[in-house]
């Protein structure tokens, strides 16, 4: 393929397009971050509160729900795909970019329990096609798919901080290899993870070593039987729980499709109500339930003992419900809330005999992310890079495979509805009888 001149030209063009797309994606993320800080930190501080008061998410949700519904009703592309459908790379369109940006700005900084990766995929793909048309490059079906995927990868590498995660995720999202990819990949993932566990176990039990690539850096404690057993059991439970949250998101999407404006606002207010109840019940900030959970996950990893058992149970319950509601009503991505939920379960269960916080969080994040995204290889790469600990790779792989298989075997629930305007709202010609 590299010997074909048209492919080489496409490769160079994709590299050039990656420059403006990644810059725009970077500043889009900066804008989201600054707006989030303004709404959830600066404004409460300016009004004399250390943390946002319990009622703070409610007016924000009213604005967010109404704005997202209007974008869905009025803009091409409906503000991007419904998050409960997972991640998509296909269908990139220039015309959808303004609606995607507006829906993300109305959702993410105002408290939606979603992440920015889905809007970034749509933004990157649409911008790539826009730049192609600006330079009047040939527009074919193959070039549209290629440029859309390249633009999406350039955009989401900004949020994940790694081109490796972006490339692997886009390959899985785009379905490269079709169903045979998963048929071959799952056994390979599982056997490699078990092989790593066996190798680590024998090295730990007998003191024997084989040649390897280690350069002598100090390593964290080796995994033991408790880490492996509890990780597999956790993955089974977490995978099923997150799967049903996603099914709840699909049910919410069908509810919203019946009356988009009213029901989007109701779902957003219900999600905000979860955050308000959490703040009243625990005395903690409602932002721990609202928002994507990316910043809160980092705080949880740095100081897990700052959370009581009651606070962890409450945040899991309320954020889980809010996550399902937002999956079906607002616009964003499913990745970061699932990572937070899995990490919180890992911390909650870390006192189990032989588990530990590091292995518990790693396995929990992998299981929840695999259940939400249905992208096992991307999940492994993402969680390994986030944890930054090679010793936990085997349990990450094991938890990912167990969770993925569990979610695939469970009933999948209702499909995502297609939006159709209500028949009663259709305009009649002037000559039509009443």
C-alpha positions as semicolon CSV with decimal commas, in nm:
position;residue;x (nm);y (nm);z (nm)
1;X;0,000;0,000;0,000
2;X;0,287;0,240;0,075
3;X;0,397;0,201;-0,287
4;X;0,076;0,365;-0,408
5;X;0,126;0,741;-0,468
6;X;-0,231;0,828;-0,367
7;X;-0,186;0,658;-0,030
8;X;0,141;0,841;0,034
9;X;-0,028;1,171;-0,050
10;X;-0,314;1,087;0,186
11;X;-0,064;1,002;0,460
12;X;0,113;1,337;0,423
13;X;-0,220;1,521;0,411
14;X;-0,337;1,349;0,731
15;X;-0,015;1,456;0,903
16;X;-0,064;1,816;0,793
17;X;-0,429;1,819;0,898
18;X;-0,329;1,691;1,241
19;X;-0,159;2,023;1,318
20;X;-0,460;2,260;1,302
21;X;-0,701;1,995;1,432
22;X;-0,493;1,924;1,743
23;X;-0,444;2,296;1,808
24;X;-0,818;2,363;1,785
25;X;-0,891;2,059;2,005
26;X;-0,638;2,183;2,261
27;X;-0,796;2,526;2,287
28;X;-1,142;2,372;2,297
29;X;-1,034;2,168;2,599
30;X;-0,880;2,478;2,755
31;X;-1,211;2,660;2,709
32;X;-1,404;2,373;2,872
33;X;-1,159;2,364;3,162
34;X;-1,170;2,738;3,219
35;X;-1,550;2,746;3,207
36;X;-1,567;2,458;3,454
37;X;-1,335;2,638;3,695
38;X;-1,530;2,960;3,651
39;X;-1,867;2,798;3,721
40;X;-1,771;2,554;3,996
41;X;-1,479;2,729;4,170
42;X;-1,454;3,100;4,096
43;X;-1,820;3,197;4,116
44;X;-1,883;3,014;4,449
45;X;-1,566;3,168;4,595
46;X;-1,670;3,513;4,477
47;X;-2,003;3,463;4,656
48;X;-1,831;3,358;4,979
49;X;-1,851;2,978;4,967
50;X;-1,555;2,742;4,991
51;X;-1,745;2,478;4,792
52;X;-2,056;2,519;4,579
53;X;-2,372;2,503;4,793
54;X;-2,597;2,201;4,765
55;X;-2,846;2,374;4,533
56;X;-2,577;2,498;4,290
57;X;-2,623;2,226;4,024
58;X;-2,999;2,287;3,987
59;X;-3,007;2,621;3,798
60;X;-2,707;2,510;3,593
61;X;-2,896;2,195;3,491
62;X;-3,198;2,400;3,387
63;X;-2,982;2,607;3,153
64;X;-2,789;2,303;3,031
65;X;-3,095;2,091;2,953
66;X;-3,274;2,370;2,768
67;X;-2,965;2,467;2,567
68;X;-2,881;2,109;2,466
69;X;-3,241;2,042;2,365
70;X;-3,248;2,352;2,145
71;X;-2,922;2,249;1,978
72;X;-3,062;1,900;1,916
73;X;-3,378;2,045;1,766
74;X;-3,228;2,327;1,560
75;X;-2,873;2,235;1,452
76;X;-2,751;1,983;1,194
77;X;-2,607;1,672;1,354
78;X;-2,821;1,716;1,669
79;X;-2,520;1,818;1,876
80;X;-2,344;1,486;1,824
81;X;-2,452;1,130;1,895
82;X;-2,628;1,019;2,213
83;X;-2,360;0,915;2,469
84;X;-2,548;0,597;2,564
85;X;-2,465;0,465;2,217
86;X;-2,093;0,458;2,303
87;X;-1,817;0,613;2,097
88;X;-1,846;0,654;1,720
89;X;-1,596;0,768;1,458
90;X;-1,809;0,732;1,147
91;X;-2,042;0,991;1,005
92;X;-1,811;1,289;1,050
93;X;-1,965;1,599;0,894
94;X;-1,864;1,962;0,861
95;X;-2,218;2,083;0,919
96;X;-2,236;1,910;1,259
97;X;-1,934;2,090;1,408
98;X;-2,116;2,405;1,537
99;X;-2,386;2,196;1,704
100;X;-2,131;1,960;1,858
101;X;-1,935;2,251;2,005
102;X;-2,244;2,428;2,141
103;X;-2,392;2,110;2,292
104;X;-2,060;2,024;2,460
105;X;-2,026;2,378;2,600
106;X;-2,383;2,359;2,731
107;X;-2,329;2,015;2,887
108;X;-1,979;1,962;3,023
109;X;-1,898;2,283;3,220
110;X;-2,252;2,301;3,359
111;X;-2,240;1,968;3,537
112;X;-2,309;1,686;3,290
113;X;-2,169;1,356;3,419
114;X;-1,989;1,301;3,090
115;X;-1,641;1,351;2,942
116;X;-1,518;1,546;2,640
117;X;-1,390;1,260;2,424
118;X;-1,706;1,208;2,212
119;X;-1,736;1,578;2,116
120;X;-1,364;1,579;2,037
121;X;-1,404;1,283;1,801
122;X;-1,688;1,458;1,615
123;X;-1,501;1,790;1,619
124;X;-1,178;1,640;1,486
125;X;-1,350;1,443;1,211
126;X;-1,558;1,740;1,098
127;X;-1,262;1,978;1,098
128;X;-1,054;1,735;0,893
129;X;-1,323;1,726;0,625
130;X;-1,354;2,105;0,636
131;X;-0,981;2,148;0,574
132;X;-0,997;1,894;0,292
133;X;-1,266;2,097;0,119
134;X;-1,080;2,424;0,178
135;X;-0,778;2,295;-0,015
136;X;-1,009;2,128;-0,270
137;X;-0,864;1,781;-0,222
138;X;-1,054;1,495;-0,390
139;X;-1,354;1,381;-0,189
140;X;-1,411;1,006;-0,209
141;X;-1,574;0,762;0,028
142;X;-1,235;0,618;0,122
143;X;-1,075;0,959;0,180
144;X;-1,370;1,072;0,390
145;X;-1,336;0,771;0,621
146;X;-0,957;0,806;0,637
147;X;-0,955;1,179;0,707
148;X;-1,241;1,154;0,954
149;X;-1,056;0,892;1,158
150;X;-0,727;1,085;1,136
151;X;-0,889;1,409;1,249
152;X;-1,068;1,235;1,536
153;X;-0,743;1,072;1,652
154;X;-0,559;1,405;1,643
155;X;-0,834;1,565;1,851
156;X;-0,870;1,301;2,123
157;X;-0,495;1,264;2,170
158;X;-0,521;1,603;2,341
159;X;-0,749;1,473;2,618
160;X;-0,580;1,137;2,671
161;X;-0,231;1,285;2,652
162;X;-0,104;1,000;2,438
163;X;-0,114;0,934;2,064
164;X;-0,105;0,562;2,142
165;X;-0,442;0,571;2,321
166;X;-0,593;0,781;2,043
167;X;-0,470;0,551;1,765
168;X;-0,578;0,228;1,937
169;X;-0,915;0,372;2,035
170;X;-0,992;0,494;1,685
171;X;-0,897;0,154;1,539
172;X;-1,143;-0,017;1,772
173;X;-1,413;0,247;1,735
174;X;-1,388;0,233;1,357
175;X;-1,418;-0,146;1,368
176;X;-1,094;-0,221;1,184
177;X;-1,088;-0,596;1,133
178;X;-1,460;-0,638;1,199
179;X;-1,595;-0,905;1,436
180;X;-1,287;-1,123;1,377
181;X;-1,078;-0,862;1,561
182;X;-1,257;-0,932;1,889
183;X;-1,263;-1,306;1,823
184;X;-0,883;-1,313;1,802
185;X;-0,808;-1,031;2,043
186;X;-0,996;-1,152;2,352
187;X;-0,820;-1,490;2,379
188;X;-0,487;-1,317;2,315
189;X;-0,554;-1,057;2,585
190;X;-0,669;-1,318;2,835
191;X;-0,382;-1,559;2,776
192;X;-0,123;-1,283;2,788
193;X;-0,264;-1,154;3,116
194;X;-0,269;-1,500;3,273
195;X;0,081;-1,565;3,140
196;X;0,204;-1,249;3,310
197;X;0,036;-1,353;3,636
198;X;0,193;-1,700;3,622
199;X;0,535;-1,558;3,544
200;X;0,509;-1,303;3,826
201;X;0,379;-1,566;4,063
202;X;0,657;-1,818;3,997
203;X;0,920;-1,548;4,015
204;X;0,782;-1,441;4,351
205;X;0,736;-1,791;4,495
206;X;1,061;-1,955;4,389
207;X;1,301;-1,665;4,353
208;X;1,395;-1,791;4,007
209;X;1,436;-1,538;3,724
210;X;1,459;-1,550;3,349
211;X;1,608;-1,300;3,110
212;X;1,404;-0,985;3,058
213;X;1,412;-0,620;2,959
214;X;1,428;-0,482;3,313
215;X;1,701;-0,221;3,370
216;X;1,694;-0,247;3,749
217;X;1,445;0,027;3,845
218;X;1,279;-0,028;4,183
219;X;0,942;-0,200;4,145
220;X;0,627;-0,179;4,359
221;X;0,514;-0,489;4,550
222;X;0,436;-0,789;4,331
223;X;0,080;-0,903;4,281
224;X;-0,045;-1,188;4,493
225;X;-0,336;-1,431;4,481
226;X;-0,573;-1,190;4,655
227;X;-0,516;-0,921;4,392
228;X;-0,594;-1,161;4,109
229;X;-0,899;-1,332;4,263
230;X;-1,062;-1,015;4,391
231;X;-0,993;-0,833;4,064
232;X;-1,176;-1,100;3,864
233;X;-1,473;-1,100;4,102
234;X;-1,482;-0,719;4,105
235;X;-1,477;-0,709;3,727
236;X;-1,777;-0,940;3,711
237;X;-1,984;-0,720;3,944
238;X;-1,862;-0,384;3,811
239;X;-1,909;-0,491;3,450
240;X;-2,271;-0,591;3,517
241;X;-2,342;-0,274;3,717
242;X;-2,200;-0,035;3,456
243;X;-2,377;-0,227;3,181
244;X;-2,712;-0,164;3,349
245;X;-2,625;0,203;3,391
246;X;-2,569;0,220;3,015
247;X;-2,901;0,040;2,960
248;X;-3,057;0,302;3,188
249;X;-2,903;0,566;2,963
250;X;-3,072;0,408;2,661
251;X;-3,405;0,410;2,843
252;X;-3,349;0,777;2,926
253;X;-3,273;0,843;2,558
254;X;-3,607;0,694;2,458
255;X;-3,779;0,907;2,720
256;X;-3,608;1,219;2,585
257;X;-3,696;1,135;2,224
258;X;-4,069;1,154;2,304
259;X;-4,053;1,524;2,406
260;X;-3,696;1,648;2,353
261;X;-3,717;1,992;2,513
262;X;-3,917;1,908;2,821
263;X;-3,763;1,569;2,890
264;X;-3,403;1,679;2,834
265;X;-3,457;1,946;3,098
266;X;-3,618;1,694;3,334
267;X;-3,328;1,448;3,299
268;X;-3,072;1,724;3,353
269;X;-3,258;1,844;3,663
270;X;-3,282;1,488;3,796
271;X;-2,906;1,442;3,753
272;X;-2,849;1,774;3,932
273;X;-3,086;1,658;4,204
274;X;-2,859;1,357;4,261
275;X;-2,567;1,593;4,315
276;X;-2,773;1,810;4,551
277;X;-2,887;1,511;4,759
278;X;-2,528;1,387;4,778
279;X;-2,410;1,726;4,906
280;X;-2,690;1,744;5,166
281;X;-2,631;1,388;5,285
282;X;-2,252;1,396;5,306
283;X;-2,161;1,764;5,351
284;X;-1,923;1,736;5,057
285;X;-1,917;1,931;4,731
286;X;-2,191;1,853;4,475
287;X;-1,921;1,873;4,206
288;X;-1,807;1,526;4,314
289;X;-2,127;1,388;4,159
290;X;-2,161;1,645;3,881
291;X;-1,898;1,681;3,607
292;X;-1,693;1,405;3,446
293;X;-1,503;1,294;3,755
294;X;-1,162;1,336;3,592
295;X;-1,031;1,581;3,854
296;X;-1,204;1,397;4,139
297;X;-1,048;1,067;4,031
298;X;-0,701;1,222;4,061
299;X;-0,786;1,346;4,411
300;X;-0,919;1,004;4,506
301;X;-0,600;0,836;4,384
302;X;-0,377;1,080;4,575
303;X;-0,565;1,055;4,905
304;X;-0,815;0,767;4,915
305;X;-0,833;0,783;5,295
306;X;-0,995;1,127;5,274
307;X;-1,315;0,949;5,174
308;X;-1,521;0,767;5,435
309;X;-1,704;0,448;5,348
310;X;-2,034;0,636;5,359
311;X;-1,907;0,904;5,120
312;X;-1,783;0,641;4,874
313;X;-2,113;0,453;4,882
314;X;-2,305;0,779;4,836
315;X;-2,095;0,903;4,546
316;X;-2,125;0,567;4,372
317;X;-2,503;0,562;4,410
318;X;-2,576;0,923;4,317
319;X;-2,313;0,958;4,045
320;X;-2,421;0,628;3,893
321;X;-2,782;0,744;3,859
322;X;-2,674;1,086;3,729
323;X;-2,443;0,915;3,481
324;X;-2,728;0,707;3,338
325;X;-2,952;1,013;3,307
326;X;-2,684;1,218;3,132
327;X;-2,596;0,931;2,896
328;X;-2,945;0,953;2,752
329;X;-3,007;1,328;2,754
330;X;-2,698;1,552;2,733
331;X;-2,391;1,543;2,510
332;X;-2,043;1,417;2,594
333;X;-1,849;1,093;2,628
334;X;-1,888;0,795;2,863
335;X;-1,521;0,735;2,947
336;X;-1,419;0,946;3,247
337;X;-1,730;0,895;3,464
338;X;-1,692;0,519;3,420
339;X;-1,326;0,540;3,520
340;X;-1,420;0,732;3,834
341;X;-1,696;0,488;3,928
342;X;-1,463;0,191;3,884
343;X;-1,183;0,360;4,077
344;X;-1,420;0,444;4,363
345;X;-1,536;0,082;4,383
346;X;-1,170;-0,026;4,394
347;X;-1,099;0,207;4,686
348;X;-1,416;0,096;4,866
349;X;-1,321;-0,273;4,836
350;X;-0,947;-0,227;4,892
351;X;-0,965;-0,345;5,259
352;X;-1,056;-0,695;5,134
353;X;-0,787;-0,949;5,233
354;X;-0,497;-0,934;4,990
355;X;-0,636;-0,666;4,757
356;X;-0,488;-0,322;4,824
357;X;-0,572;0,023;4,691
358;X;-0,349;0,023;4,381
359;X;-0,465;-0,311;4,243
360;X;-0,825;-0,238;4,344
361;X;-0,835;0,096;4,164
362;X;-0,662;-0,041;3,855
363;X;-0,896;-0,338;3,823
364;X;-1,203;-0,128;3,900
365;X;-1,118;0,137;3,642
366;X;-1,049;-0,129;3,377
367;X;-1,372;-0,317;3,445
368;X;-1,592;-0,007;3,442
369;X;-1,430;0,143;3,132
370;X;-1,454;-0,184;2,938
371;X;-1,824;-0,213;3,024
372;X;-1,898;0,145;2,922
373;X;-1,692;0,161;2,601
374;X;-1,690;-0,202;2,482
375;X;-1,335;-0,136;2,359
376;X;-1,113;-0,384;2,549
377;X;-0,775;-0,305;2,394
378;X;-0,828;0,070;2,428
379;X;-0,931;0,016;2,790
380;X;-0,613;-0,175;2,871
381;X;-0,388;0,085;2,707
382;X;-0,571;0,377;2,868
383;X;-0,578;0,236;3,222
384;X;-0,216;0,117;3,208
385;X;-0,102;0,465;3,106
386;X;-0,319;0,628;3,372
387;X;-0,201;0,400;3,651
388;X;0,163;0,422;3,544
389;X;0,241;0,094;3,717
390;X;0,357;-0,205;3,513
391;X;0,302;-0,444;3,803
392;X;-0,075;-0,402;3,777
393;X;-0,094;-0,476;3,403
394;X;-0,202;-0,842;3,451
395;X;-0,500;-0,753;3,671
396;X;-0,594;-0,471;3,432
397;X;-0,602;-0,719;3,144
398;X;-0,790;-0,979;3,346
399;X;-1,049;-0,729;3,472
400;X;-1,098;-0,589;3,122
401;X;-1,163;-0,928;2,963
402;X;-1,394;-1,049;3,242
403;X;-1,595;-0,726;3,232
404;X;-1,616;-0,719;2,852
405;X;-1,736;-1,079;2,830
406;X;-1,987;-1,019;3,110
407;X;-2,141;-0,716;2,940
408;X;-2,158;-0,890;2,603
409;X;-2,347;-1,185;2,753
410;X;-2,605;-0,974;2,937
411;X;-2,927;-0,851;2,769
412;X;-2,842;-0,535;2,577
413;X;-3,161;-0,344;2,649
414;X;-3,343;-0,107;2,411
415;X;-3,173;0,051;2,114
416;X;-3,103;0,419;2,073
417;X;-3,410;0,589;1,924
418;X;-3,399;0,799;1,611
419;X;-3,513;1,154;1,671
420;X;-3,832;1,245;1,489
421;X;-4,027;1,570;1,527
422;X;-4,366;1,523;1,686
423;X;-4,644;1,490;1,432
424;X;-4,852;1,755;1,607
425;X;-4,577;2,012;1,557
426;X;-4,557;1,972;1,179
427;X;-4,666;2,282;0,989
428;X;-4,962;2,243;0,756
429;X;-4,987;2,426;0,426
430;X;-5,215;2,726;0,441
431;X;-5,477;2,549;0,227
432;X;-5,491;2,241;0,448
433;X;-5,810;2,189;0,648
434;X;-5,780;2,212;1,028
